[in-house]
Amino acid sequence: MSNLDESIGKLLLELQKDDPDTFKKLMRKAQEDNPELFEGDVDEGNRKIDEYNHEVDEYNKKVEEEK
């Protein structure tokens, strides 16, 4: 990550804390203008969540079988 990326990230975190409404508007606008920047992260995040949910379901099944 470059210094510029880190600086932008810090500014966004500060904005999120100090003015959440403006942060939401900014992120919504960024996503509308550049959806490709957000697709990979969302897809990857959703995949990880699905995997985790599957693991939880499997664990719950084992617990139920032991009863």
C-alpha positions in Angstrom: 0.0 0.0 0.0 1.4 3.4 -0.9 1.7 6.3 1.4 -1.1 8.0 -0.6 -3.4 5.0 0.0 -2.6 5.0 3.7 -3.3 8.8 3.9 -6.6 8.5 2.1 -7.6 5.5 4.3 -6.8 7.5 7.5 -8.8 10.5 6.2 -11.8 8.3 5.4 -11.6 6.7 8.9 -11.6 10.2 10.5 -14.5 11.3 8.3 -16.4 8.2 9.2 -16.0 8.9 12.9 -16.5 12.7 12.7 -19.3 12.9 10.1 -20.9 9.5 9.3 -23.6 11.0 7.1 -21.1 12.7 4.8 -19.0 9.5 4.8 -22.0 7.4 3.7 -22.8 9.9 0.9 -19.2 9.9 -0.2 -19.0 6.1 -0.3 -22.4 5.8 -2.1 -21.1 8.3 -4.7 -17.8 6.4 -5.1 -19.7 3.1 -5.5 -22.0 4.6 -8.1 -19.1 6.1 -10.1 -16.7 3.1 -9.7 -18.7 -0.1 -8.9 -15.8 -2.3 -10.1 -13.8 -1.1 -7.1 -16.4 -2.5 -4.7 -17.5 -5.7 -6.4 -14.5 -7.9 -5.5 -14.5 -7.0 -1.9 -18.2 -7.6 -1.5 -18.1 -10.9 -3.4 -15.1 -12.1 -1.3 -16.7 -11.0 1.9 -20.0 -12.7 1.0 -18.2 -15.9 0.1 -16.4 -15.9 3.5 -19.6 -15.3 5.3 -21.3 -18.1 3.4 -18.4 -20.5 4.3 -18.6 -19.5 7.9 -22.4 -20.0 8.0 -21.9 -23.4 6.4 -19.5 -24.3 9.2 -21.9 -23.1 11.8 -24.7 -25.2 10.2 -22.5 -28.3 10.2 -21.6 -27.8 13.9 -25.2 -27.3 14.8 -26.1 -30.5 13.0 -23.5 -32.4 15.0 -24.7 -30.9 18.3 -28.3 -31.9 17.4 -27.2 -35.5 16.5 -25.5 -35.8 19.9 -28.7 -35.0 21.8 
